[in-house]
Amino acid sequence: MTRHIVFANRKGGCAKTTTAVNVAHSLALKNYRVLLMDLDPQAHATLSLGMVPNPGVPNIYTLLDGGANLEDVIYPSRIANLSIIPSSRNLSVVEIEGPCFSADEHRLSEVLHSKKMDMDYVIMDPPPSVGTLSVNALAASEEVYIPMPMHFLAMEGLAEMVRLIYQINAAWNPGLSLGGIIPTFYNKNTRITKEIEGDIVQTFGEKFLAPPIRQNVALAEAPGHGLTIFEYAPKSIGALDYDALASFIDERH
């Protein structure tokens, strides 16, 4: 059975795309067939795999617009077992036109679940906002993982994301649930990190606290070279942390 996972946070700068890309690669290294879906008009996940968004080829925009079938927009990456549906800058139109463009909040779900997919994982990277694209991704997924930096302002964004998950669950997707909360830009030696971790465990339970992603300059450098952390610095703490996170997600099943 294909697992549909979305990494989501309504606030930017939380390492959401970095997490989606590197978890996808780590799962592929574990011999899972993985599809990475770039739903962000900024196309950072596409760029992180060394691909340049090309409006002349079928992409996620043409899929949502009904101009292409699912099989037409899936491209193999240079990484074994990892395919991608690339983004398009035209996706910004979806956020502007909203449901009038994408039919309804179930547009992506209808496309993904209309036929059996030869994938173990579908990983979605929506934009850092609560708009049509993010709602479509949540409505099409079963598991949500929320990356969040360890500072108190991020707790507000976490609370808003949890409320959104409950709203999507009640209105459109009863199979949607919180998979885990991922501490990013992690420094275990700071008091604020310990306090936020304690708040997460107290509120959600320890099983929802995912392995943290420590601060690591290689993680910031890798996308600029169009590489994942496993290609750019496979022995870095960033690679170790994302491998541990991917194992956590895999075992959650």
Rosetta blueprint (number, residue, H / E / L):
1 M L
2 T L
3 R E
4 H E
5 I E
6 V E
7 F E
8 A L
9 N L
10 R L
11 K L
12 G L
13 G L
14 C L
15 A L
16 K H
17 T H
18 T H
19 T H
20 A H
21 V H
22 N H
23 V H
24 A H
25 H H
26 S H
27 L H
28 A H
29 L H
30 K L
31 N L
32 Y L
33 R L
34 V E
35 L E
36 L E
37 M E
38 D E
39 L L
40 D L
41 P L
42 Q L
43 A L
44 H H
45 A H
46 T H
47 L H
48 S H
49 L L
50 G L
51 M L
52 V L
53 P L
54 N L
55 P L
56 G L
57 V L
58 P L
59 N L
60 I H
61 Y H
62 T H
63 L H
64 L H
65 D L
66 G L
67 G L
68 A L
69 N L
70 L H
71 E H
72 D H
73 V L
74 I L
75 Y E
76 P E
77 S L
78 R L
79 I L
80 A L
81 N L
82 L E
83 S E
84 I E
85 I E
86 P L
87 S L
88 S L
89 R H
90 N H
91 L H
92 S H
93 V H
94 V H
95 E H
96 I H
97 E H
98 G L
99 P H
100 C H
101 F H
102 S H
103 A L
104 D L
105 E L
106 H L
107 R H
108 L H
109 S H
110 E H
111 V H
112 L H
113 H L
114 S L
115 K L
116 K L
117 M L
118 D L
119 M L
120 D L
121 Y E
122 V E
123 I E
124 M E
125 D E
126 P L
127 P L
128 P L
129 S L
130 V L
131 G L
132 T H
133 L H
134 S H
135 V H
136 N H
137 A H
138 L H
139 A H
140 A L
141 S L
142 E L
143 E E
144 V E
145 Y E
146 I E
147 P E
148 M E
149 P E
150 M L
151 H L
152 F H
153 L H
154 A H
155 M H
156 E H
157 G H
158 L H
159 A H
160 E H
161 M H
162 V H
163 R H
164 L H
165 I H
166 Y H
167 Q H
168 I H
169 N H
170 A H
171 A H
172 W L
173 N L
174 P L
175 G L
176 L L
177 S E
178 L E
179 G E
180 G E
181 I E
182 I E
183 P E
184 T E
185 F L
186 Y E
187 N L
188 K L
189 N L
190 T L
191 R H
192 I H
193 T H
194 K H
195 E H
196 I H
197 E H
198 G H
199 D H
200 I H
201 V H
202 Q H
203 T H
204 F H
205 G L
206 E H
207 K H
208 F H
209 L E
210 A L
211 P L
212 P L
213 I L
214 R E
215 Q L
216 N L
217 V H
218 A H
219 L H
220 A H
221 E H
222 A H
223 P H
224 G H
225 H H
226 G L
227 L L
228 T L
229 I H
230 F H
231 E H
232 Y H
233 A L
234 P L
235 K L
236 S L
237 I H
238 G H
239 A H
240 L H
241 D H
242 Y H
243 D H
244 A H
245 L H
246 A H
247 S H
248 F H
249 I H
250 D H
251 E H
252 R H
253 H L
